[in-house]
Amino acid sequence: MFFSKKLAASLSPKLAQFISLPLLRASYGFILSFASPLGWMLVQKIAGRDVFSTLYFDPLLYIYMAFATAVVFSLIGYQIGLREQMITNLALIDPLTALYNKRYFKNRLEQEFKRFKRNKSIRYALILIDLDFFKAINDTYGHQAGDSVLKSVSATIMGVCRENEIAARVGGEELCIIACGCDLAQAKHLADRIRKSIEHSHCTWQGECIKVTASLGISIAENTTENAWQIYQQADEAMYKAKQTGRNKVNVFDSLSP
């Protein structure tokens, strides 16, 4: 029993990468349902009956038991999976923007760095995004308008990102993307697409259109990178340089620049 629980606990996170939690739990319920006819056979064996004698063995009964329990257990498993998915989302998703939250971002950043250390050919990049003059938007239109802008920008970013690109909210108006399996040229292309998409997006608040732009900083994992947060700090430095040199632009971290 201990082994089966331990095995299930280790397999669930891996399987959940390929199948949703509700469907995963429903499949567990379906597999478990086959224990029902086996259990009935065991009960008859304990009672001293010949399980396979024509007097006690009814194929239709076993088919019915297997089918009925498969339906019931799968439905129960699916409902359990829905609850688990909801709890997971509450723990890992930022409620305002629907992006991943900082907690998930930090864990995923560490995971990607460890994977990079194991295999240097699997590179990844960080793209840090900071909205320009966001404080002025809050001061002019109010914090609710600022929240609306953040939602709009986040939806724009999610529309640009692919499955291997993880978008998270890491600060007030700071968003960050972990671009897995991405070289510098690909990261620059993605960052520029995001910048243009934000620049051309429209957020309407109480009938008024609020224009917004963003400054983006890029850093990429290198052989000399010591830890995961070094990449984040480099992306942060590149982003602030983009702000200092005109805003609404993409800047790549350069270790040689002063």
N, C-alpha and C positions, 0 to 999 in steps of 0.2 A: 504493500500500500504506500509506504514511504517513497519507494522507488518510483511508482507511477505518478505520485504527486510531484516529485522532484523533476521527473521527465517532462510532465505537462507544463510545469512552471518555466522550464528552460526552452521548450519548444514554442510556447504561445507567442512570446515577443518576436521570434523569427518568422513564424507563420503569419503573424499580423502585418508583416511588411508586404505580403502578397494578397491577403484576403481581409476583408473588413471584420471587425470584432463580432458583430451580430451573426454573420455567416460562419465565422470560425466556431462560435459557441453552438450554433445550430448543427454544424457537422459533428461536434463532440456529442451532442444529444442523439443524433442519428446513429452514431457508432455504438453509443451506450444502449440503445434500444434493443440491440441483438442479444443483450443479456437476459431479456424478458423470457423468451422461450427456453433458453438454457437454464434459467432459474426454475421454471416450471418442471423441466426434466429432472433437475436436482431434487426438487420436492418429492416427485414421484419415486425417485430412487431411494430417498430416505424412508418413504412410506413402504418400501419393500415391493414396489410394482416393477414389472418388466416394461421399461420405458418404450421399447419398440414393438411390443406385442400389439396385435390388431385390436385388442380390447381397449387399450389406453392411448394408442398413438393415432392422432387425428391430424393429418397434414393441414387441413383448412384452419384448425384451431391455432396451430403454430404460425401460419401465414397471417392470420388475423391479429394475433398477439404482436408479431413483429411489425406489421404495418401500423397498427393503432399506437403502439408505444413509440414508433419512429416519428409519427406525426406529432404526438404530444410532447415528447422529449425535444424534438427539433424546435417546436414553437416556444417551449420554455427556454431553451438555450438561446434562441434568437432574442427573446425579451431580456434575458440576462446580459447578452452582448450589447443591446441598445443602452442599457443602464451603464455598463462599463464604458461604452464609447462616450456617453454624456459626461461621466465623471472625469474621464481622460481629457476631454475637450475643456472642461472647466479648469483643470489643473495646468494645461499646456497652451491654451489659446487666449490671446488678449481679447477681452470682451468688447472693446471699442472697435478695433480694426479688423478682427477676425484673423489676424496674422498670429504666428507663434509668439509666445511671450518670452521674456528674457531668461527665465528658468530653463525652458526647452532649448533656447539658443545657446546658452552656455554649455549645456550637456552635449548638444550636437556638435558644437565647435570642438570640444575636447575629443569626441569620437572621431571626427574627421582628421584631426591632427594625429591621433594615434594610428589611424589607417594610413596616413601619409608617411609616417615614420616607418611603418612596416613595408610599404611599397612606394618608393619615391616617384614612381611613374604616374601614380594617381594623385595629381595635383588638384588643389582647390584654391579659389579666390574669395576674398571678402569684398563686398561693395557696401560701403556705409553711405546712407542717404540722410541728409538733413534739409528740411524745408527752409527756404529763404524767407526772411522777414516774417516768421511765423508769429512772433510776439506782437508785431504790428497788426496782424489779422485778429488776434485775440483782443488787443486794445481797441481796435476800430469796430469790430462786429460783435465781440463777446466770445466767451469761452465755448458756448454751444456751437457757434459758427466755426471755431477752431476744430472742435470735435468732428463736425461735418466735413471739413476739409481733409482731416486725417483719414476719415472713412473713405472719402472719394479717392484720395491718393493711394491708399492701401489697395483698393479695388483695382485701380489702374496698374499697380505693380503686379498684383496677382494675375492680371490678364496678360502680362508680358512674360512672367516667369514660367519655366517648364518644370517637369516633375523632379528633376535633379537639382533644382534651385530652391533653397529654403529661405523664405522671407519671414522676418521677425521684427517686432517692435522692441527696441532695446532702451528707449528713453522717451521723453515727452514727445518730441517731434522727430526723433531719430529712429530710422528703420535700417535694417541690415539684411543683406542677402549672402548666404553661403552658397557659392556656385561650385558644386562638386564636379570633379573630372573636367576642370576648366583651365585652359592656359590663359596667358595674359591677353592675347589678341581677342579671344572669345569673351573674356571679362570686360574688356573695353567696349566691344560691340554691344554686349548686354547692357552695360551701364549707360551707353549713349542712347540706346533704344528707350530705356527707362526715363532718362532725362527728357527726351523729346516727348514721350507720352505724357509725362507730368506737365510739361510746358503747354501742350496742346489740349489738355483736359480742362473741363469746366466744372466748377462747383457753384451751384446756385443756392444762395441763402436769403430767404425772405424776398425773393424776386430779384435779387442782385447777384450778378456773376462775379465770383471771386477768382482772380487769376493767381496762380501759384507756380513757383519754380523751385528747383532743388539743386543743391551742390552735392557732388558724389566723390568719394575717395575710394581708391582701389588698392588692395594689397594682395599679394599672392604668396603661397607657401613656397619657401626656398629651402635648399639643403642646409643653409645656415640658420634657419628659424629655430629658436630654442624652445618655445612653447606656444600654445594656442593663442594666448592673449597678446603675444607680441605682434601677431598678424592683425589683431583688432586695433591695437595701438597705432600700428603703421597706417591702417586704413583711416583711422581717426585723424591722424596727422595730415594725410593726403586730402581729406575732406575739408579740414580747416584751411589748408592752403588754397583750395578751390574757392572758398569763401573770400579769402583775403585778396585773391587776384581777379575778382569780378562777379562771382556767383554764377548760378545757372550753367555750370560746366563740370566736366569730369577731370579728375586729377589722379595720376598714378603715383604711388609712393616710390620715391627714389632715395635709396640709402646714401647716395653720394651728394645729394643736394644739401645746402647748409640749412 
